[in-house]
């Protein structure tokens, strides 16, 4: 049996909203699987729910949008020890307004080659639907990044490009200026994996699943 997931993540990236599908034999009742899997899986992996879906459903290709969050602590004392595994410590204070101004310039459909590790035969054209930053009451900065799909290391590269904007080392327009590049930019530092998490995946209604999967499989021009 083959498991298909909604989004593949780099080693060290978290996923609190991952979606997967698998074809099971008819004699297996999904109702009892949740408890059995909880006993078998390692403590850092949990399944929250199991549901039957139409045959047309594909966890990867039927997805409309994937939502990621990246957590950054810019406090002078560092990161809360209880959150050190999912939050990046940044040594300099970050300007929330500058981060959002720079992020806005990257929204829309672009060739994100400068922010991706290119793979043979894969396009780097993506539609960035959301990219903004908020500061939680506890002071943690959170980047909210959503797109129909992401190429390899794209989210971490986008965050890595904006952090020097936030601390004043780069201009607000610098990340967007890299969109003109036809290949990965060596000036962009990929943010560490542990601050990133896949938090949600959106899907269309059941009658649109097959059409969505077929459309996604087509390589974008």
N, C-alpha and C positions, 0 to 999 in steps of 0.2 A: 504494500500500500504506500502511496506517495503523498506526502504532506505538502501543500502549497500555501505559502504565506503571503500576506498583503504587501509586505515590504521587507527587503533584506537590509540589515543594518551592519555597520562596521563592528569589528570586535570591540567590546567595551561600551557600546551604545545600549541604552535601556529601551524597553518597550512595555508600556503599561496598557496600551490599547491595540496590541497586535491582533490580527484576524487571520485564521487559517481554515482551509477546507481539506477534507479527505473523503474518499469513497469507501464506505464500509459495506461488508457483506450484509445481506438482508436479515440474517439471523442474529445480528448484533443489535441489542436494544440500547440506544443512546442514553436512556434515562439513568442507567446505573454507571455510566462511564465516568462521570464527573468525580464521584467518590473514589473509584478505583484508580483513576489517574492521579488524584491528589496524593494517594499513598505511594505511587510509583515514581513520581517526578521529584527532582532535587528541590531543596527548599527555596531556591531563588527562581523557580518556574511555577506558575499557577495558572490554571484554566478557570475562568469565571463563569463560563456558560457554554453549553453545547446545544445546537439547534439544527433541525433538518432544513435544508435549503433546496431550491429548484435545481434541476440538473444543469441549467444554464449558468449557475453561479460559479464564478472563478474569483477566489480571494485576491489574486493579483490583478488580473486584467479587467475585472468588473468594477474596480474601485474608481470613484469619481475624484476623491481628494484624500491626501494624507496630511495629517497634522503633527508637527513636531514642536517640542519645547526645549530650549536650551537655558540652563540656570547658571547665573554668574553671581558671585559674591565679591563686592568691591570694598568691603569694610577693611579698615586698617589692620584689624586683628585676624582676618582670614575667614574661614568657613566654620560654621557650627559643626563640631565633630560628628554629630549624628547624621549630617547630610554630606559628609566629605566624599561619599561614593557617587553622588549624583549632581554635585555643584562645583563649578570651576572657581578657584580663588584667583582674583585679579588684583595686582599690587597697587594699582592706581584707581582713583575715583573716576567713575564713568558718568558722562553727561547724557542723561536720558533723552533730552531733546535732540542732541546731535545724532544719537543712535537712530532715532525715528526719522529724522530728516534724511539721513543717508539710506535707510531701509526703503523709504517711499520711492526713491529714484530707481530702485531695482524691480519694482512691481511690474507685472505684465509678462507677455511672451517675448523671450529673448533667447539668443544663443549664449548659454552660460558656460561656454568652453573654458573660460578663464578660471572658473570655480569648480571644475570637474576633473576627475581622473578619467581620461578618455578610454573607452573600450572599443575594440575592433568591431565595426559594423553598427555601433550604437550612436544615436543622435544625442547631441547636447542641448537641443532646443527644448525649453520647458516653459510652462506658464506659472509664474510665481503669483499666487492668488492672495496670499497674506504674508506680510513680513513687518512686524512691529514689536516694540519692546514695552514692558510694563515693569514697575517696581512694586514688589509686594510690601505689605506692612512691616515685615521683618527685615526689609532692606534688600532682599534678593532681587536681582534683575532677571527677567524672563523674556527670552526672545520667542515669539510665536511665529512659526514658519509653516505655510500651507501651500501645496501645489498638487496638480493632477498626478505628478510623478517627479522623482528626483534622480539625477544621475549620481554616480559614485562620488562620495565625499562632498556633495554640493552644499548640504546644510551646514556642515562643520566649516567649510570654506567661506560661506557667506558670513557666519558668525565671526570667523577669524579675521575677515576683512573689515568688519565693523568695529571690533574692539579697539584698534588703534585710532579710529575716528572718535570713539567715545572718550578716550583719554587724551585727545588733542594732538596726537602725532600725525594724523592724516586729515585731509579736508573732507567735508561732507560729501563732495562730489567725486572723490577718488574711487570708491568701490564701483560706482556706475560707469566711470570712464573705462574700466577694465572690460566692459561688455564688448568693446570693439575688437578685443583680442580674438584670434582664431585658434588659440591653444592655451593650455593651462598656464596661468601666470605664476612665476616663481616668487613674486612679491607678496603673494597671499599665503599666510600661515594657516594651516588647518587647525581649528580649535580641537583640544583634547576630546576624546570620545566620551568620557564619563559624564559630561555635563548635558548630553543629549538624550532625549527620550521620544519615541514614537507614542503619541498619546491617543490618537483617534484615526479611524479610517471611515470615509463616507461611501455609501453605495446607492445606486438608483433603485426605484421600485422594481419588483420582480419581473414585470413584463418588459423592462428595459435592460435586463442583465445581459442577455445574449448580444444585443446590438452594441452595448457598451464594450463588452469583451472583444468583439470583432474590430471595433474602431480602434481600441487601444493597441491591438496587435499590429496595426498598420504603422510602419515607420514614418515619423514626421519628416516633412520636407523642410 
